[in-house]
Amino acid sequence: MKKNIILSIVIVLAGLMANAQTKYKADLTNSKITWLGKKITGEHNGTINLSDGEYIVTNNKLSKAVFKIDMKSIKDLDLTDEGYKAKLEGHLKSDDFFGVEKFPTASFVMDKTILIQKGTTFISGNITIKGVTQPIVIKTVITETPEGQRIYANITIDRTKFNLKYGSGSFFDNLGDKTIYDDFNISLNLLMKKQ
C-alpha cells in the first residue's frame, strides 16, 4: 500500500515537471520599442512604450504571450526642430493615423509557437491596432542574460490593414512626393524577468 502511494506521488510529480511552466513579465524600464516609417521623400523614426507584457514558457517553449503598447507615448527621434517634431507626433496621434484618444492601446496576443529553428522562434497570434485585429507571424530571438530573458524581433506591418490609409498610394491617386509607404517597421528589444 505504501509503495503504491509513493509510486503515485512520483508519477504526479513527474507529470508536473514534464509540464513545468515559468512566467515572465516585462521590465518596462529596460525594454525598448522603436519604429520606422518611410515616404517618397525620406523617413522618420522614433520610440513607443510597452505598457505591459508577459509570457509563459512551458517545457522550454513559449506557450502564451500578451503584450500591450501605449500608443499615446509615440515619439519622433529624427527631427531636431521642436515645432516640426511636435507637429509630426500630433499627426501620428490623430485620427489620420493611430487615433490614440479613442484607441490608446495596441496589443499582440499569441496563439501558438509554430517553429523553433537554430535559436529562432516563430510565433503566431493576433495584433490589434486602432481597433482592428489581424493575424501575424513574428520571428523572434530569445536569449538568456543575467537580468532575465531578452526577446528581439523586427516586424513589418502593412498599416492599411488597420485602416491607416492616410497618404497611401494604394488608395489615393496623384499623391506624388507626398506618398507614405504602406509598410512600417517595429523593432523590439524587451527584457523579460522570471516571476
N, CA, C and O of each residue as an XYZ file, in Angstrom:
780
protein
N       0.830     -1.203      0.000
C       0.000      0.000      0.000
C       0.868      1.257      0.000
O       0.646      2.184     -0.779
N       1.868      1.268      0.896
C       2.764      2.414      0.983
C       3.519      2.606     -0.329
O       3.725      3.733     -0.781
N       3.933      1.480     -0.938
C       4.660      1.555     -2.210
C       3.780      2.156     -3.303
O       4.249      2.926     -4.141
N       2.502      1.793     -3.280
C       1.568      2.335     -4.276
C       1.396      3.846     -4.121
O       1.323      4.579     -5.107
N       1.334      4.300     -2.862
C       1.190      5.740     -2.601
C       2.426      6.491     -3.082
O       2.320      7.528     -3.737
N       3.604      5.953     -2.747
C       4.862      6.584     -3.172
C       4.950      6.625     -4.691
O       5.360      7.629     -5.273
N       4.560      5.522     -5.327
C       4.590      5.455     -6.789
C       3.651      6.493     -7.397
O       3.983      7.130     -8.397
N       2.484      6.658     -6.791
C       1.513      7.643     -7.283
C       2.066      9.062     -7.170
O       1.900      9.877     -8.077
N       2.724      9.345     -6.051
C       3.313     10.673     -5.844
C       4.402     10.943     -6.877
O       4.483     12.035     -7.439
N       5.231      9.940     -7.116
C       6.309     10.075     -8.101
C       5.736     10.358     -9.488
O       6.245     11.214    -10.211
N       4.681      9.640     -9.854
C       4.051      9.832    -11.167
C       3.476     11.244    -11.292
O       3.633     11.895    -12.325
N       2.807     11.714    -10.232
C       2.230     13.058    -10.245
C       3.321     14.115    -10.373
O       3.201     15.045    -11.171
N       4.393     13.970     -9.581
C       5.496     14.931     -9.639
C       6.165     14.931    -11.003
O       6.530     15.984    -11.526
N       6.322     13.756    -11.570
C       6.928     13.642    -12.900
C       6.065     14.350    -13.935
O       6.578     15.011    -14.839
N       4.753     14.207    -13.796
C       3.836     14.874    -14.711
C       3.905     16.382    -14.579
O       3.859     17.103    -15.575
N       4.017     16.862    -13.334
C       4.128     18.298    -13.108
C       5.413     18.857    -13.690
O       5.424     19.933    -14.287
N       6.502     18.110    -13.507
C       7.788     18.551    -14.036
C       7.787     18.541    -15.558
O       8.384     19.406    -16.199
N       7.109     17.551    -16.124
C       7.052     17.448    -17.588
C       6.307     18.625    -18.192
O       6.555     19.011    -19.334
N       5.372     19.204    -17.400
C       4.601     20.341    -17.878
C       4.956     21.603    -17.094
O       4.103     22.459    -16.861
N       6.220     21.708    -16.692
C       6.668     22.842    -15.891
C       6.450     24.149    -16.639
O       6.795     24.283    -17.813
N       5.869     25.107    -15.930
C       5.604     26.413    -16.520
C       6.363     27.492    -15.761
O       6.445     27.468    -14.533
N       6.907     28.427    -16.504
C       7.582     29.572    -15.908
C       6.994     30.836    -16.513
O       6.889     30.970    -17.732
N       6.611     31.764    -15.637
C       6.019     33.019    -16.092
C       7.076     34.117    -16.106
O       7.868     34.246    -15.172
N       7.077     34.907    -17.177
C       7.979     36.045    -17.310
C       7.155     37.313    -17.512
O       6.156     37.315    -18.232
N       7.593     38.389    -16.863
C       6.900     39.677    -17.005
C       7.891     40.726    -17.497
O       9.064     40.708    -17.122
N       7.417     41.630    -18.329
C       8.290     42.634    -18.932
C       8.792     43.633    -17.905
O       8.029     44.132    -17.076
N      10.088     43.918    -17.971
C      10.693     45.022    -17.232
C      10.532     46.253    -18.128
O      11.294     46.444    -19.075
N       9.547     47.074    -17.824
C       9.185     48.176    -18.714
C      10.298     49.212    -18.847
O      10.469     49.813    -19.907
N      11.051     49.418    -17.774
C      12.128     50.408    -17.794
C      13.253     50.006    -18.730
O      13.868     50.858    -19.371
N      13.523     48.713    -18.808
C      14.650     48.216    -19.595
C      14.222     47.518    -20.885
O      14.962     46.710    -21.445
N      13.025     47.842    -21.342
C      12.532     47.330    -22.626
C      12.384     48.502    -23.591
O      12.032     49.609    -23.185
N      12.652     48.252    -24.858
C      12.613     49.336    -25.840
C      11.919     48.887    -27.120
O      12.150     47.787    -27.622
N      11.064     49.766    -27.634
C      10.417     49.539    -28.931
C      10.709     50.751    -29.810
O      10.462     51.889    -29.412
N      11.234     50.500    -31.000
C      11.479     51.585    -31.951
C      10.643     51.368    -33.206
O      10.268     50.239    -33.522
N      10.355     52.442    -33.913
C       9.563     52.358    -35.144
C      10.261     53.116    -36.271
O      11.071     54.012    -36.033
N       9.929     52.738    -37.488
C      10.469     53.389    -38.681
C       9.382     53.442    -39.746
O       8.817     52.417    -40.127
N       9.101     54.644    -40.218
C       8.138     54.829    -41.296
C       8.802     55.556    -42.452
O       9.603     56.465    -42.237
N       8.473     55.160    -43.683
C       9.130     55.748    -44.850
C       8.115     56.388    -45.797
O       6.958     55.976    -45.887
N       8.597     57.401    -46.489
C       7.800     58.073    -47.512
C       8.696     58.311    -48.723
O       9.896     58.041    -48.682
N       8.101     58.820    -49.802
C       8.864     59.046    -51.033
C      10.083     59.933    -50.776
O      11.160     59.695    -51.322
N       9.901     60.952    -49.946
C      10.955     61.954    -49.758
C      11.857     61.703    -48.553
O      12.725     62.528    -48.263
N      11.680     60.600    -47.852
C      12.538     60.344    -46.693
C      11.917     59.364    -45.724
O      11.158     58.479    -46.119
N      12.241     59.525    -44.456
C      11.733     58.610    -43.432
C      11.757     59.291    -42.070
O      12.428     60.304    -41.870
N      11.009     58.709    -41.144
C      11.021     59.156    -39.753
C      11.163     57.931    -38.863
O      10.738     56.831    -39.217
N      11.773     58.147    -37.694
C      11.911     57.045    -36.736
C      11.725     57.572    -35.326
O      11.859     58.767    -35.061
N      11.411     56.648    -34.430
C      11.201     57.064    -33.056
C      10.970     55.891    -32.133
O      11.335     54.755    -32.438
N      10.358     56.182    -31.001
C      10.107     55.157    -29.987
C       8.636     55.152    -29.601
O       7.893     56.096    -29.870
N       8.249     54.067    -28.968
C       6.910     53.937    -28.388
C       7.043     52.981    -27.212
O       7.851     52.053    -27.255
N       6.260     53.199    -26.164
C       6.472     52.457    -24.923
C       5.609     51.201    -24.798
O       4.432     51.187    -25.156
N       6.235     50.163    -24.283
C       5.495     48.975    -23.872
C       4.799     49.301    -22.558
O       5.438     49.804    -21.634
N       3.504     49.025    -22.457
C       2.781     49.317    -21.219
C       2.577     48.075    -20.359
O       2.354     48.184    -19.154
N       2.653     46.896    -20.974
C       2.512     45.649    -20.219
C       2.952     44.501    -21.116
O       2.841     44.580    -22.340
N       3.445     43.452    -20.509
C       3.842     42.294    -21.297
C       4.196     41.122    -20.414
O       4.855     41.276    -19.385
N       3.758     39.959    -20.821
C       4.122     38.742    -20.096
C       4.000     37.545    -21.021
O       3.232     37.546    -21.983
N       4.785     36.520    -20.699
C       4.611     35.258    -21.405
C       4.914     34.099    -20.489
O       5.548     34.251    -19.444
N       4.446     32.934    -20.905
C       4.639     31.700    -20.149
C       5.435     30.735    -21.003
O       5.129     30.523    -22.176
N       6.460     30.152    -20.400
C       7.267     29.132    -21.059
C       6.890     27.782    -20.463
O       6.972     27.588    -19.251
N       6.483     26.863    -21.309
C       6.131     25.510    -20.890
C       7.055     24.533    -21.595
O       7.105     24.479    -22.824
N       7.789     23.760    -20.799
C       8.748     22.808    -21.379
C       9.698     23.491    -22.362
O       9.922     23.009    -23.472
N      10.255     24.635    -21.925
C      11.233     25.389    -22.725
C      10.673     25.917    -24.047
O      11.420     26.128    -25.002
N       9.374     26.126    -24.096
C       8.731     26.608    -25.317
C       7.668     27.640    -24.950
O       6.884     27.429    -24.025
N       7.647     28.753    -25.675
C       6.613     29.758    -25.435
C       5.236     29.144    -25.636
O       4.962     28.535    -26.670
N       4.374     29.309    -24.639
C       3.037     28.728    -24.756
C       1.931     29.775    -24.689
O       0.801     29.521    -25.105
N       2.263     30.963    -24.158
C       1.259     32.022    -24.061
C       1.989     33.355    -23.947
O       2.992     33.454    -23.240
N       1.499     34.369    -24.628
C       2.131     35.688    -24.553
C       1.116     36.782    -24.847
O       0.272     36.645    -25.732
N       1.213     37.867    -24.092
C       0.371     39.043    -24.311
C       1.245     40.285    -24.107
O       1.923     40.416    -23.088
N       1.221     41.189    -25.085
C       1.964     42.439    -24.983
C       1.045     43.600    -25.336
O       0.226     43.504    -26.249
N       1.194     44.710    -24.591
C       0.387     45.901    -24.843
C       1.297     47.115    -25.016
O       2.304     47.260    -24.323
N       0.921     47.979    -25.954
C       1.719     49.161    -26.268
C       0.893     50.419    -26.012
O      -0.276     50.495    -26.392
N       1.513     51.401    -25.365
C       0.880     52.687    -25.079
C       1.010     53.585    -26.308
O       2.067     54.176    -26.532
N      -0.043     53.690    -27.097
C       0.013     54.443    -28.348
C       0.171     55.952    -28.118
O       0.633     56.668    -29.006
N      -0.208     56.432    -26.940
C      -0.059     57.856    -26.641
C       1.400     58.247    -26.421
O       1.735     59.432    -26.404
N       2.263     57.249    -26.254
C       3.673     57.531    -25.943
C       4.541     57.677    -27.191
O       5.752     57.857    -27.072
N       3.956     57.603    -28.371
C       4.751     57.635    -29.605
C       5.557     58.935    -29.703
O       5.033     60.034    -29.517
N       6.846     58.769    -30.002
C       7.753     59.917    -30.105
C       8.607     59.805    -31.358
O       8.960     58.710    -31.795
N       8.933     60.963    -31.925
C       9.861     61.027    -33.058
C      11.257     61.331    -32.527
O      11.415     62.107    -31.584
N      12.278     60.712    -33.141
C      13.659     60.932    -32.718
C      14.521     61.624    -33.770
O      15.595     62.129    -33.445
N      14.073     61.658    -35.021
C      14.964     62.160    -36.072
C      14.870     63.666    -36.296
O      15.816     64.268    -36.803
N      13.761     64.280    -35.932
C      13.603     65.716    -36.157
C      14.226     66.513    -35.007
O      14.031     66.187    -33.836
N      14.969     67.548    -35.356
C      15.612     68.372    -34.327
C      14.824     69.645    -34.043
O      14.926     70.212    -32.955
N      14.045     70.091    -35.012
C      13.202     71.267    -34.814
C      11.992     70.872    -33.967
O      11.201     70.018    -34.366
N      11.854     71.493    -32.805
C      10.794     71.106    -31.868
C       9.401     71.326    -32.445
O       8.475     70.575    -32.137
N       9.249     72.344    -33.276
C       7.948     72.608    -33.885
C       7.537     71.510    -34.846
O       6.408     71.024    -34.792
N       8.459     71.112    -35.737
C       8.177     70.031    -36.684
C       7.964     68.705    -35.954
O       7.103     67.904    -36.318
N       8.767     68.501    -34.920
C       8.667     67.266    -34.128
C       7.278     67.149    -33.490
O       6.633     66.104    -33.574
N       6.829     68.228    -32.858
C       5.509     68.230    -32.213
C       4.395     68.048    -33.242
O       3.400     67.370    -32.983
N       4.578     68.666    -34.420
C       3.569     68.545    -35.478
C       3.452     67.106    -35.962
O       2.345     66.597    -36.137
N       4.605     66.441    -36.181
C       4.585     65.047    -36.633
C       3.971     64.137    -35.576
O       3.129     63.296    -35.890
N       4.392     64.302    -34.328
C       3.856     63.452    -33.257
C       2.352     63.648    -33.109
O       1.609     62.688    -32.906
N       1.911     64.894    -33.212
C       0.478     65.169    -33.134
C      -0.286     64.534    -34.282
O      -1.389     64.018    -34.096
N       0.311     64.573    -35.482
C      -0.348     63.972    -36.643
C      -0.434     62.454    -36.492
O      -1.465     61.858    -36.802
N       0.645     61.827    -36.016
C       0.632     60.372    -35.816
C      -0.419     59.957    -34.784
O      -0.998     58.875    -34.881
N      -0.660     60.819    -33.802
C      -1.642     60.507    -32.758
C      -3.075     60.816    -33.196
O      -4.032     60.390    -32.549
N      -3.217     61.555    -34.290
C      -4.544     61.973    -34.754
C      -5.283     60.829    -35.443
O      -4.743     59.737    -35.623
N      -6.525     61.104    -35.821
C      -7.341     60.086    -36.491
C      -6.826     59.734    -37.882
O      -7.188     58.689    -38.422
N      -5.984     60.588    -38.476
C      -5.372     60.244    -39.762
C      -4.523     58.977    -39.639
O      -4.408     58.190    -40.579
N      -3.939     58.806    -38.463
C      -3.096     57.639    -38.235
C      -3.653     56.783    -37.094
O      -4.603     56.031    -37.311
N      -3.093     56.874    -35.895
C      -3.414     55.900    -34.848
C      -4.614     56.254    -33.971
O      -5.087     55.400    -33.221
N      -5.115     57.480    -34.042
C      -6.311     57.846    -33.279
C      -6.211     57.480    -31.810
O      -7.068     56.775    -31.277
N      -5.151     57.965    -31.151
C      -4.814     57.462    -29.815
C      -5.825     57.834    -28.732
O      -5.893     57.160    -27.704
N      -6.606     58.885    -28.936
C      -7.607     59.230    -27.919
C      -8.675     58.143    -27.830
O      -9.130     57.790    -26.742
N      -9.062     57.625    -28.973
C     -10.074     56.565    -28.999
C      -9.454     55.182    -28.855
O     -10.071     54.266    -28.311
N      -8.217     55.038    -29.352
C      -7.545     53.730    -29.325
C      -6.166     53.875    -28.673
O      -5.148     53.851    -29.364
N      -6.132     54.026    -27.348
C      -4.863     54.307    -26.657
C      -3.910     53.120    -26.555
O      -2.740     53.290    -26.214
N      -4.405     51.922    -26.848
C      -3.581     50.723    -26.677
C      -3.590     49.864    -27.933
O      -4.636     49.636    -28.540
N      -2.409     49.392    -28.311
C      -2.280     48.350    -29.336
C      -1.817     47.091    -28.619
O      -1.206     47.173    -27.553
N      -2.101     45.927    -29.194
C      -1.753     44.698    -28.473
C      -1.382     43.565    -29.422
O      -1.749     43.551    -30.597
N      -0.641     42.622    -28.863
C      -0.354     41.361    -29.546
C      -0.688     40.235    -28.588
O      -0.229     40.224    -27.446
N      -1.492     39.284    -29.056
C      -1.846     38.102    -28.266
C      -1.417     36.872    -29.053
O      -1.900     36.627    -30.159
N      -0.520     36.114    -28.478
C      -0.004     34.918    -29.143
C      -1.000     33.776    -29.052
O      -1.688     33.628    -28.042
N      -1.082     32.958    -30.115
C      -1.896     31.748    -30.010
C      -1.052     30.474    -29.996
O      -1.462     29.477    -29.402
N       0.133     30.490    -30.646
C       0.973     29.291    -30.582
C       2.371     29.560    -31.126
O       2.601     30.506    -31.879
N       3.297     28.691    -30.716
C       4.625     28.654    -31.316
C       4.538     27.712    -32.500
O       4.097     26.571    -32.359
N       4.959     28.186    -33.678
C       4.800     27.337    -34.859
C       6.110     26.716    -35.329
O       6.100     25.742    -36.081
N       7.250     27.280    -34.886
C       8.526     26.710    -35.318
C       9.651     27.238    -34.440
O       9.704     28.428    -34.127
N      10.547     26.342    -34.048
C      11.771     26.736    -33.360
C      12.924     26.196    -34.180
O      13.011     24.991    -34.415
N      13.822     27.088    -34.621
C      14.875     26.675    -35.538
C      16.138     27.498    -35.307
O      16.142     28.714    -35.499
N      17.207     26.825    -34.895
C      18.526     27.459    -34.731
C      18.451     28.748    -33.918
O      18.949     29.787    -34.353
N      17.839     28.686    -32.753
C      17.773     29.844    -31.875
C      16.698     30.855    -32.218
O      16.550     31.866    -31.531
N      15.945     30.590    -33.275
C      14.875     31.492    -33.690
C      13.521     30.841    -33.437
O      13.304     29.676    -33.770
N      12.623     31.607    -32.847
C      11.278     31.111    -32.566
C      10.262     31.901    -33.386
O      10.237     33.131    -33.333
N       9.434     31.201    -34.136
C       8.358     31.832    -34.898
C       7.058     31.641    -34.127
O       6.663     30.513    -33.832
N       6.399     32.744    -33.804
C       5.141     32.654    -33.066
C       4.027     33.310    -33.874
O       4.236     34.315    -34.553
N       2.855     32.724    -33.783
C       1.695     33.296    -34.473
C       0.723     33.842    -33.442
O       0.679     33.388    -32.298
N      -0.043     34.813    -33.869
C      -1.018     35.405    -32.971
C      -1.795     36.490    -33.683
O      -1.851     36.529    -34.912
N      -2.390     37.366    -32.903
C      -3.199     38.452    -33.450
C      -2.712     39.785    -32.918
O      -2.474     39.951    -31.722
N      -2.569     40.732    -33.837
C      -2.161     42.077    -33.459
C      -3.350     43.012    -33.664
O      -4.041     42.942    -34.680
N      -3.579     43.888    -32.684
C      -4.696     44.829    -32.753
C      -4.159     46.252    -32.733
O      -3.454     46.649    -31.805
N      -4.498     47.012    -33.763
C      -4.115     48.417    -33.876
C      -5.353     49.193    -34.309
O      -6.029     48.810    -35.263
N      -5.642     50.269    -33.617
C      -6.784     51.137    -33.942
C      -8.094     50.340    -34.016
O      -8.952     50.598    -34.860
N      -8.222     49.371    -33.112
C      -9.449     48.595    -33.013
C      -9.618     47.511    -34.047
O     -10.647     46.836    -34.073
N      -8.615     47.325    -34.913
C      -8.671     46.296    -35.957
C      -7.678     45.194    -35.612
O      -6.525     45.468    -35.278
N      -8.129     43.953    -35.695
C      -7.286     42.805    -35.358
C      -6.950     42.009    -36.610
O      -7.827     41.690    -37.413
N      -5.667     41.693    -36.764
C      -5.194     40.928    -37.916
C      -4.227     39.838    -37.437
O      -3.507     40.036    -36.459
N      -4.211     38.687    -38.127
C      -3.251     37.631    -37.774
C      -1.841     38.027    -38.206
O      -1.658     38.775    -39.167
N      -0.853     37.515    -37.484
C       0.537     37.831    -37.800
C       1.443     36.707    -37.316
O       1.144     36.035    -36.329
N       2.550     36.512    -38.021
C       3.603     35.595    -37.579
C       4.841     36.437    -37.314
O       5.260     37.220    -38.166
N       5.424     36.276    -36.137
C       6.578     37.078    -35.731
C       7.790     36.179    -35.516
O       7.719     35.157    -34.833
N       8.890     36.585    -36.112
C      10.165     35.881    -35.935
C      10.900     36.515    -34.758
O      11.187     37.712    -34.776
N      11.203     35.719    -33.738
C      11.841     36.248    -32.540
C      13.124     35.495    -32.220
O      13.303     34.339    -32.603
N      14.007     36.177    -31.512
C      15.193     35.545    -30.936
C      15.140     35.800    -29.436
O      15.052     36.949    -29.003
N      15.191     34.747    -28.653
C      15.131     34.863    -27.196
C      16.453     34.379    -26.623
O      16.877     33.255    -26.894
N      17.107     35.228    -25.829
C      18.397     34.869    -25.245
C      18.348     35.000    -23.730
O      17.621     35.835    -23.191
N      19.122     34.173    -23.054
C      19.243     34.243    -21.600
C      20.335     35.242    -21.237
O      21.428     35.203    -21.801
N      20.042     36.137    -20.296
C      21.026     37.099    -19.803
C      20.998     37.057    -18.278
O      20.074     36.483    -17.700
N      21.994     37.654    -17.610
C      21.964     37.684    -16.139
C      20.726     38.391    -15.586
O      20.280     38.089    -14.479
N      20.173     39.331    -16.356
C      18.995     40.087    -15.886
C      17.681     39.353    -16.135
O      16.686     39.616    -15.460
N      17.672     38.439    -17.096
C      16.446     37.741    -17.480
C      16.517     37.344    -18.943
O      17.602     37.266    -19.521
N      15.375     37.096    -19.533
C      15.355     36.751    -20.953
C      15.191     38.015    -21.797
O      14.372     38.883    -21.495
N      15.993     38.094    -22.865
C      15.854     39.179    -23.832
C      15.141     38.627    -25.054
O      15.509     37.576    -25.578
N      14.123     39.337    -25.502
C      13.413     38.926    -26.707
C      13.580     40.025    -27.762
O      13.280     41.195    -27.524
N      14.066     39.609    -28.928
C      14.308     40.532    -30.032
C      13.391     40.163    -31.199
O      13.163     38.985    -31.476
N      12.875     41.179    -31.870
C      12.055     40.924    -33.059
C      12.032     42.160    -33.939
O      12.045     43.286    -33.442
N      11.999     41.949    -35.234
C      11.785     43.015    -36.215
C      10.521     42.668    -36.992
O      10.433     41.608    -37.612
N       9.555     43.561    -36.953
C       8.235     43.277    -37.509
C       7.886     44.316    -38.569
O       8.028     45.517    -38.341
N       7.433     43.851    -39.719
C       6.936     44.743    -40.769
C       5.414     44.658    -40.790
O       4.841     43.572    -40.876
N       4.775     45.809    -40.712
C       3.315     45.865    -40.636
C       2.771     46.719    -41.779
O       3.246     47.830    -42.012
N       1.782     46.199    -42.482
C       1.072     46.960    -43.512
C      -0.029     47.761    -42.817
O      -1.051     47.208    -42.411
N       0.191     49.055    -42.688
C      -0.727     49.899    -41.918
C      -2.130     49.950    -42.511
O      -3.101     50.169    -41.786
N      -2.246     49.750    -43.823
C      -3.564     49.860    -44.455
C      -4.512     48.750    -44.001
O      -5.730     48.897    -44.102
N      -3.962     47.645    -43.505
C      -4.811     46.566    -42.991
C      -5.506     46.958    -41.692
O      -6.429     46.283    -41.236
N      -5.042     48.071    -41.102
C      -5.623     48.558    -39.853
C      -6.314     49.909    -40.065
O      -6.487     50.694    -39.133
N      -6.704     50.152    -41.321
C      -7.410     51.382    -41.705
C      -6.582     52.650    -41.497
O      -7.137     53.721    -41.257
N      -5.258     52.532    -41.590
C      -4.377     53.693    -41.566
C      -4.001     53.990    -43.022
O      -2.948     53.572    -43.503
N      -4.875     54.712    -43.702
C      -4.738     54.873    -45.157
C      -4.222     56.249    -45.577
O      -4.036     56.501    -46.767
N      -3.995     57.122    -44.631
C      -3.561     58.479    -44.963
C      -2.272     58.444    -45.796
O      -1.293     57.806    -45.409
N      -2.282     59.130    -46.932
C      -1.093     59.228    -47.768
C      -0.678     57.943    -48.452
O       0.452     57.840    -48.930
N      -1.562     56.962    -48.510
C      -1.228     55.672    -49.118
C      -1.487     55.686    -50.619
O      -2.589     56.000    -51.067
N      -0.460     55.344    -51.387
C      -0.618     55.256    -52.830
C      -1.496     54.103    -53.257
O      -1.912     54.035    -54.414
N      -1.785     53.195    -52.341
C      -2.673     52.067    -52.647
C      -4.136     52.492    -52.688
O      -4.978     51.786    -53.243
N      -4.438     53.655    -52.096
C      -5.830     54.098    -52.006
C      -6.082     55.466    -52.632
O      -7.221     55.802    -52.956
N      -5.028     56.251    -52.801
C      -5.204     57.607    -53.324
C      -4.272     57.839    -54.514
O      -3.107     57.439    -54.500
N      -4.811     58.492    -55.538
C      -4.027     58.802    -56.738
C      -3.396     60.191    -56.627
O      -3.808     61.020    -55.814
N      -2.399     60.415    -57.458
C      -1.782     61.735    -57.616
C      -1.207     62.317    -56.325
O      -1.223     63.532    -56.128
N      -0.704     61.457    -55.453
C      -0.082     61.941    -54.220
C       1.330     62.471    -54.466
O       1.838     63.304    -53.715
N       1.949     61.971    -55.529
C       3.294     62.426    -55.856
C       4.275     62.202    -54.721
O       4.340     61.114    -54.149
N       5.051     63.255    -54.393
C       6.068     63.104    -53.351
C       5.492     63.166    -51.938
O       6.238     63.169    -50.959
N       4.158     63.216    -51.835
C       3.516     63.160    -50.509
C       3.128     61.735    -50.131
O       2.548     61.503    -49.070
N       3.451     60.782    -51.004
C       3.107     59.382    -50.744
C       3.882     58.841    -49.546
O       5.094     59.021    -49.435
N       3.154     58.175    -48.657
C       3.754     57.496    -47.499
C       3.602     56.000    -47.730
O       2.509     55.522    -48.036
N       4.688     55.267    -47.584
C       4.632     53.828    -47.852
C       3.714     53.116    -46.858
O       3.584     53.513    -45.700
N       3.083     52.049    -47.354
C       2.127     51.312    -46.524
C       2.799     50.587    -45.359
O       2.250     50.534    -44.259
N       3.978     50.034    -45.598
C       4.661     49.257    -44.559
C       5.424     50.162    -43.596
O       6.073     51.122    -44.010
N       5.337     49.843    -42.311
C       6.233     50.451    -41.330
C       6.838     49.336    -40.489
O       6.307     48.227    -40.426
N       7.950     49.649    -39.850
C       8.702     48.632    -39.120
C       8.737     48.912    -37.624
O       8.863     50.054    -37.182
N       8.623     47.839    -36.868
C       8.732     47.892    -35.412
C       9.869     46.966    -34.989
O       9.933     45.820    -35.432
N      10.765     47.458    -34.134
C      11.844     46.625    -33.593
C      11.677     46.515    -32.085
O      11.508     47.516    -31.388
N      11.729     45.286    -31.597
C      11.563     45.023    -30.168
C      12.877     44.594    -29.540
O      13.615     43.785    -30.104
N      13.161     45.138    -28.374
C      14.262     44.689    -27.527
C      13.712     44.713    -26.106
O      13.789     45.727    -25.412
N      13.154     43.575    -25.683
C      12.407     43.519    -24.425
C      13.129     42.669    -23.394
O      13.663     41.604    -23.705
N      13.136     43.158    -22.164
C      13.689     42.376    -21.057
C      12.538     41.753    -20.283
O      11.660     42.452    -19.778
N      12.556     40.424    -20.197
C      11.510     39.678    -19.502
C      12.107     39.032    -18.253
O      13.109     38.321    -18.329
N      11.482     39.287    -17.104
C      12.010     38.767    -15.841
C      11.127     37.655    -15.292
O       9.899     37.731    -15.322
N      11.789     36.629    -14.794
C      11.084     35.471    -14.247
C      10.315     35.880    -12.998
O      10.823     36.617    -12.152
N       9.087     35.391    -12.898
C       8.232     35.718    -11.745
C       8.253     34.602    -10.705
O       7.592     34.708     -9.672
